[in-house]
Structures are given as structure tokens and as C-alpha cells.
Amino acid sequence: MLLAIVNARVVPVEGEEFEGTIVVRDGRIEALGADVQAPEGAEVLDVAGAQVTPGLVDAHVHLGVHPEGDGSAGNDTNEMTNPNTAGVRTIDAIDPFDEGFDLALAGGVTTVNVNPGSGNPIGGQATTLHTHGRIVDHMVLREPAGVKSALGENPKRVYGEKKQTPSTRLGTAKIIRDAFVAAQNYAARQADPEKPAEVDLTMEALGKVLRREIPWRQHAHRADDIVTALRIQAEFGYDLVIDHGTEAHVVADLLAERGVPVLIGPLFTTKSKMELRKRSIANPGKLAKAGVELSIITDHPVIPISFLVLQASLAVREGLDRETALRAITINPAKVLGIADQVGSLEPGKRADLVVWGGDWMDPMARPRTVLIDGRVVFEHDAATGEERVADRADVPLALDAPAAR
């Protein structure tokens, strides 16, 4: 497949904006620039001066494990039968026909990271995938993409109501520390050729974190919980990502010094619990000014995923600079997810995940006009009629025996 997107105002994220052409061959960007010409025989998509950005990336959602319109019957975000469920995987519960995936495309989001919920101190393994397909294994970009953990109100409420540990922040931290000590002991036994331990899926997942193969995704809102996350990280030496980070601006200097990224959001919800009292759309700008690597998230379905770009736009209104706002929904989350070599910016060799906008990406009145994943048009919006079209998933040319991770 050879495609040339011409007459485009290209915003590559890494590099300067230009007016020119993007050439896509077999799903990847082959060339782009002001002087690039459409190759002979290429299908030509003339976007008539429209702005083109990379597909957006939301690094914290529950798409597919908490489908739109299914209520509690379809909610598979939390396996709240044990405080430590590191062995469970979201890939085993993602429904690729969740209407939320269509909503993602309508918002220009082409890549998401599906996390377990935050009811457990240790919730399970995340999956990073594209937002269009019919077989989840063929949508995967990285799996596992991290292990989800939670500090603060959620786990202490869930297990406090059950009258079991953890019912306090003290207990939650101990559950996490106990789990890592157990994983260290398990690794030592596995290394003993005389008496290796039996395979334990929970310990195997934690071992990947300790070996720094995947990050520890720490749900934390309050500043003291964020500092607890840093304390435990220092004890065990893994790669840490702060999810939510409502009060991260309070300790932004420490986070910047440690090089710990923050996925901030959702930013549109009410202050429904004590941890959210300092929520503000001005907080992303404060974090960026302190030198923290920032991403913006929706936590869909907490906020509909199509509002990802609107959160970034309003954060600019409240003090975040425009360039960082776009990076916060493209290349920064791609880095956190370990897939920045594939998505998040427009560069030769990367996947052709593209959004053609009907205006400036930051304008709340603009919307995605055409969305491509791997160079294939998966979403179109007709401005004249208001009609939207999502490509039929049955047309995705993938066989059941195709590789799980691409």
C-alpha cells in the first residue's frame, strides 16, 4: 500500500511545522517534508491545507474492560478478591467492539493504554493497543505495558469495608512492600538450579517490574501518597510512573529531580472525594514549568476519551504552553508506554497513525476530519452533513494466527 497525503500543514511534534507531503508505504511513514513529492502510483489524499498531527495517545483508560452502556454487567476493571492481583491481565478482558473505541477515533485517539482499576493495592497488568480492530491481540502494541498499583482512598475503602487489610494507608503500603519482598525471594529461589520455585504468575509479573522490563503505574492523588510512591520506588529500584497526580504540583520539584513522569487527569470531573480537593486545570502548567515530564489522560469512562484534546486545550488556557500540551497527548505518553519508536510523532519509520483536523487541533470547535491507523483510514467526519463513519472492523485484514504483538 502506497499513500501520499498532499497539501498538508504538518505538525510532526518532533521538529518544525511545515506545509508539504507525507508518504506512507505499507503502514509506515516513508518520507515527509516540504519538498517531498507524491511517488508515482501512490494513492493521493489531498487534504487541502488541513492540519495533520500524529494520532493522539491516552496512556490511562479502561476502554474495553468497562464498555460503554454495559454498566456493572460489563465492568471488568477490578478483580477485588485479593489485595494483590498482579497476575491478572487486561488483555484477557478487553472487548474490541466497545463503542468507546469508536469514540476514541472520533476524538483523534489512535493509541491507548488499558489499565486495571484502582480498587486493589496491586491491580494487574496493562495493555497498550490501537483503537481499531476486531481481535484484540492484533491491536496490541505492547503487552504487558506495566503493572497498576493504587495508593490512597480507593483500596483502603474497598478492603476497609471488608474488614480486612488494607484499611489504612499504612496497610496499603505494607501490601505493596510485602509483594516486592516476596517477588525478590521468588526470584532467588528460581535462580537455584537445585530447587527452583514453582511458576507463580503474580510473582512473574512483579519480577518484570523489579527487572525494569515494565513500569510500576502508581495511582496516587495526594502529595503524601506520591511521596510514599517515591519512597517505595527508592527501596526496590523500579521505574515509576505517577497516574492522576492531582497534587503532584505540590512536590513537582522532587518529581522532576527523580525524573518521574506524571499522567495527570482526569481534569473535568467534580471533586467527588477528599483526594481531589486540589484538582485544577491549571495544574498541568505548574508541573510543566517545574520540569516534570507531563502527559494528560481521561481515565475513560470517567471522562469520555474524545475529550482528551479538550483537556489539553483548556490546560493551555490555564497556563500550559501549546507545544507541551500537544506533546502531553502524543509523544510524552508514547514514551511512558515504551512505544515512542512507533507512535507519538511523525517521523520516517514510524507507524502512519495520523489525524487530519478540520481546523487547529487546539480549537475546541475543530474536530478530526480523517483518522488513519497504520496508513489505513479508520474514521471520517463529513463537515457538511455531520455524519461520521468508522471503518468496518470486519474489513481489517488479519488472521487469527497473526502475531499477538506487532
C-alpha positions in Angstrom: 0.0 0.0 0.0 1.4 3.4 -1.1 -0.3 6.6 0.0 0.7 10.3 -0.3 -1.0 12.9 1.9 -0.5 16.1 0.0 -1.2 19.8 0.6 -0.9 19.2 4.4 0.0 21.6 7.2 2.1 19.0 9.1 2.7 19.3 12.9 5.2 16.5 13.4 5.7 17.2 17.2 9.4 16.4 16.9 10.5 19.1 14.5 9.2 22.3 13.0 5.7 22.6 11.3 5.7 22.7 7.5 3.4 22.6 4.5 4.0 19.6 2.3 3.6 15.9 1.8 3.6 12.7 3.9 4.4 9.4 2.1 3.2 6.2 3.6 4.3 2.8 2.5 2.9 -0.4 4.0 1.6 1.3 7.0 4.7 3.3 7.9 5.9 6.8 7.2 8.4 6.6 4.4 9.1 10.3 3.9 7.7 13.7 4.8 8.7 17.3 4.1 8.0 20.5 2.2 9.9 19.2 -0.8 8.6 15.6 -0.8 6.7 14.6 -3.9 4.0 12.0 -4.2 5.6 8.9 -5.7 4.3 7.5 -9.0 1.5 5.1 -8.5 0.6 6.3 -5.0 -2.9 6.8 -3.9 -3.2 10.5 -3.2 -5.1 12.1 -0.3 -5.3 15.8 -0.8 -6.2 17.4 2.5 -6.4 21.0 1.0 -4.3 22.7 3.6 -5.7 20.9 6.6 -3.6 20.4 9.7 -2.1 16.9 10.2 -0.8 15.7 13.6 0.2 12.3 14.9 -2.6 10.2 16.3 -3.3 11.1 19.9 -2.2 8.8 22.8 -4.1 8.3 26.0 -1.9 6.4 28.5 -4.6 5.7 31.1 -8.1 4.4 30.1 -10.4 1.5 30.8 -11.6 1.0 27.2 -12.9 -2.5 26.6 -12.8 -3.6 30.2 -15.6 -1.1 31.1 -17.6 -0.9 27.9 -19.9 2.0 27.1 -23.5 1.3 28.1 -22.9 -2.1 29.8 -23.0 -0.8 33.4 -21.8 -3.2 36.1 -22.6 -6.2 33.9 -19.7 -5.3 31.6 -17.3 -3.8 34.2 -14.1 -6.0 34.4 -11.8 -3.3 35.6 -11.2 -4.6 39.2 -10.6 -8.2 40.4 -11.2 -7.2 44.0 -10.9 -10.6 45.6 -7.3 -10.2 46.7 -5.3 -7.1 47.5 -2.5 -8.3 45.2 -3.7 -9.4 41.7 -0.5 -8.6 39.8 -1.1 -11.8 37.8 -4.3 -10.7 36.0 -4.1 -9.1 32.6 -6.4 -6.5 31.0 -5.8 -8.2 27.6 -8.0 -11.0 28.8 -11.0 -8.7 29.3 -10.8 -6.1 26.5 -13.8 -6.1 24.2 -12.6 -4.5 20.9 -16.3 -3.9 20.0 -16.8 -1.5 22.9 -18.4 1.7 21.5 -15.7 3.6 23.4 -13.2 2.6 20.7 -15.3 4.5 18.1 -15.5 7.4 20.5 -11.7 7.4 20.7 -11.4 7.6 16.9 -13.9 10.5 16.8 -11.5 12.3 19.2 -8.4 11.5 17.2 -7.1 9.0 19.7 -5.3 6.1 17.9 -3.4 4.6 20.8 -4.5 3.8 24.4 -3.2 2.0 27.4 -5.9 0.0 29.2 -5.3 -0.2 32.9 -7.0 -2.3 35.5 -8.8 -0.3 38.2 -7.6 1.1 41.5 -9.6 -1.0 44.0 -6.6 -3.1 44.8 -3.2 -2.0 46.1 -1.9 -4.1 43.2 -4.4 -4.3 40.4 -2.8 -6.2 37.5 -1.1 -5.7 34.1 -1.9 -3.1 31.5 -2.2 -3.4 27.7 -1.2 -0.8 25.1 -3.1 -1.1 21.8 -4.5 0.7 18.8 -8.1 1.8 18.9 -9.5 0.0 15.8 -9.7 -3.7 15.2 -11.7 -6.9 15.8 -9.2 -9.1 17.5 -7.5 -7.5 20.5 -4.3 -9.5 20.1 -3.8 -7.9 16.7 -4.4 -4.4 18.1 -1.6 -4.7 20.7 1.5 -2.5 20.6 2.9 -3.6 24.0 1.8 -6.2 26.5 2.3 -6.1 29.3 2.9 -2.4 29.4 3.1 -2.0 33.2 1.6 -3.1 36.5 -1.1 -1.0 38.0 -0.9 -0.1 41.7 -3.0 2.1 43.9 -2.4 4.2 47.0 -4.9 6.4 48.8 -8.6 6.2 49.3 -9.7 3.5 46.9 -8.0 0.4 48.2 -8.5 1.4 51.9 -12.2 1.9 51.2 -12.6 -1.4 49.4 -10.8 -3.6 51.9 -11.9 -1.5 54.9 -15.5 -2.3 54.1 -14.5 -6.0 54.0 -12.8 -5.6 57.4 -9.5 -6.8 56.1 -6.1 -5.4 55.3 -5.5 -2.8 54.0 -8.0 -0.5 55.7 -5.4 2.4 56.0 -2.6 4.0 54.0 -0.2 2.1 56.3 -1.7 -1.2 55.3 -1.7 -0.4 51.7 2.0 0.4 51.6 2.8 -2.8 53.5 0.8 -4.9 51.0 3.0 -3.4 48.2 6.2 -3.8 50.1 5.4 -7.4 51.1 4.6 -8.2 47.5 8.0 -6.9 46.3 9.9 -8.7 49.0 8.0 -11.9 48.1 9.0 -11.3 44.4 12.6 -10.9 45.4 12.5 -14.1 47.4 10.8 -15.9 44.5 13.5 -14.7 42.0 16.2 -16.0 44.4 14.5 -19.4 44.5 14.1 -19.5 40.8 17.8 -18.9 40.4 18.6 -22.0 42.5 19.1 -24.8 39.9 18.7 -27.4 42.7 15.2 -26.3 43.9 13.6 -23.8 41.7 10.2 -22.4 42.8 7.0 -23.4 41.0 5.9 -20.8 38.5 3.7 -18.1 40.1 2.1 -15.7 37.7 1.8 -13.0 40.3 5.5 -13.2 41.2 6.4 -13.3 37.5 4.6 -10.0 36.9 6.3 -8.3 39.8 9.6 -9.7 38.7 9.2 -7.9 35.4 8.8 -4.6 37.4 11.8 -5.3 39.6 13.9 -6.1 36.5 12.7 -2.8 35.0 11.2 -4.5 32.0 7.9 -2.7 32.6 7.0 0.3 34.7 5.1 0.5 38.0 1.9 2.5 37.3 1.1 4.2 40.6 -2.4 5.6 41.1 -1.8 8.5 43.6 -3.6 11.8 44.1 -2.4 13.3 47.3 1.1 14.7 47.7 1.9 12.5 50.6 0.8 9.4 48.6 3.1 10.5 45.8 6.0 10.8 48.2 5.1 7.3 49.5 5.3 6.0 45.9 8.8 7.6 45.6 9.9 6.1 48.9 8.9 2.6 47.9 10.5 3.1 44.5 13.7 4.0 46.2 13.5 0.9 48.3 13.0 -1.5 45.4 14.5 0.3 42.4 11.9 0.1 39.7 10.7 2.5 37.0 7.8 4.6 38.4 5.0 6.5 36.7 2.5 8.6 38.7 -1.1 8.2 37.4 -3.6 11.0 38.2 -1.2 13.2 40.3 -3.9 15.6 41.5 -1.4 17.2 44.0 1.7 16.4 42.0 2.4 20.1 41.6 3.0 20.3 45.4 6.0 18.1 45.1 6.8 18.9 41.4 10.5 19.7 42.2 11.0 16.3 43.8 9.4 14.5 40.8 11.5 16.5 38.3 14.6 15.7 40.3 13.8 12.0 40.3 12.8 12.0 36.6 9.4 10.5 37.4 6.7 11.3 34.8 3.1 12.3 35.7 0.0 11.3 33.8 -2.4 13.9 35.0 -6.2 13.7 34.9 -9.0 13.3 34.5 -9.4 17.1 34.7 -13.1 17.6 34.1 -14.7 15.7 37.0 -16.1 17.0 40.2 -14.1 16.9 43.4 -16.0 13.8 44.5 -13.6 12.7 47.2 -11.1 14.4 49.6 -8.1 13.4 47.4 -9.4 15.7 44.6 -9.7 18.9 46.6 -6.8 20.5 44.8 -7.8 19.4 41.3 -7.4 22.2 38.8 -6.9 22.6 35.1 -4.0 24.9 36.0 -2.0 22.1 37.5 -0.6 20.7 34.2 1.0 24.1 33.6 2.5 24.1 37.0 4.0 20.7 36.5 5.5 21.6 33.1 7.1 24.7 34.5 8.8 22.6 37.2 10.3 20.4 34.6 8.1 17.3 35.1 7.5 15.1 32.0 3.8 15.5 31.6 1.0 13.5 29.9 -2.7 14.2 30.0 -5.2 11.3 30.5 -9.0 10.9 30.5 -9.3 7.7 32.6 -12.2 6.8 30.2 -15.0 6.2 31.0 -14.5 8.7 33.9 -14.2 11.3 31.2 -15.2 10.4 27.6 -12.0 9.7 25.7 -13.0 12.1 22.9 -12.4 14.9 25.5 -8.7 14.2 25.7 -7.8 17.0 23.3 -10.2 19.4 25.0 -8.4 18.9 28.3 -5.2 19.8 26.6 -6.7 22.9 25.1 -8.1 24.1 28.4 -4.8 23.4 30.1 -3.3 25.9 27.6 -5.9 28.5 28.6 -4.8 28.0 32.2 -1.1 28.3 31.7 0.3 25.3 29.9 2.3 26.2 26.8 0.9 25.0 23.4 3.8 22.8 22.4 3.9 20.9 25.7 0.1 20.4 25.6 0.4 18.6 22.2 3.4 16.6 23.5 1.3 15.7 26.5 -1.2 13.8 24.3 1.3 12.4 21.8 5.0 11.8 22.3 5.1 12.0 26.1 2.6 9.2 26.8 4.2 7.2 24.0 7.5 7.4 25.9 5.8 6.3 29.1 4.3 3.3 27.3 7.7 2.4 25.8 6.4 2.8 22.2 7.9 6.2 21.2 9.8 4.4 18.5 6.4 3.5 16.9 4.0 6.3 17.6 3.6 9.8 19.1 5.3 11.9 16.4 5.5 12.0 12.6 8.9 10.6 11.6 10.2 8.2 8.9 9.9 4.6 10.0 7.1 5.2 12.5 3.6 3.9 12.1 1.4 6.1 10.0 -1.1 7.0 12.7 -2.4 10.4 11.6 -5.2 12.9 12.3 -6.4 15.3 9.7 -8.1 18.2 11.5 -11.0 20.4 10.4 -9.2 23.4 11.9 -6.5 23.9 14.5 -6.1 20.9 16.8 -6.3 23.1 19.9 -9.5 24.9 18.8 -12.5 23.3 20.7 -14.6 23.9 17.6 -12.2 21.8 15.5 -12.7 18.0 15.2 -10.9 15.2 13.5 -11.9 15.0 9.8 -9.9 11.9 8.9 -8.1 9.4 11.2 -5.6 6.8 9.9 -4.0 3.9 11.8 -1.1 2.2 10.0 -1.9 4.3 7.0 -5.5 3.0 6.7 -8.4 5.3 7.0 -10.4 4.2 10.1 -12.6 7.3 10.7 -14.1 10.1 8.7 -16.3 13.0 9.6 -18.3 14.9 6.9 -18.4 18.5 8.0 -21.3 19.2 5.5 -23.6 16.5 6.8 -22.2 15.9 10.3 -22.1 12.2 9.5 -19.3 10.0 11.0 -18.0 6.8 9.5 -15.9 4.2 11.3 -14.3 1.6 9.1 -15.8 -1.8 9.4 -13.8 -4.0 11.7 -14.6 -7.0 9.7 -12.5 -5.5 6.9 -9.3 -5.5 9.0 -7.1 -7.9 7.1 -5.8 -10.0 10.0 -5.9 -13.8 10.6 -6.4 -15.5 13.9 -2.9 -16.9 13.8 -1.2 -13.5 13.3 1.4 -12.4 15.9 -0.1 -11.0 19.1 2.3 -8.1 19.4 3.2 -6.1 16.3 
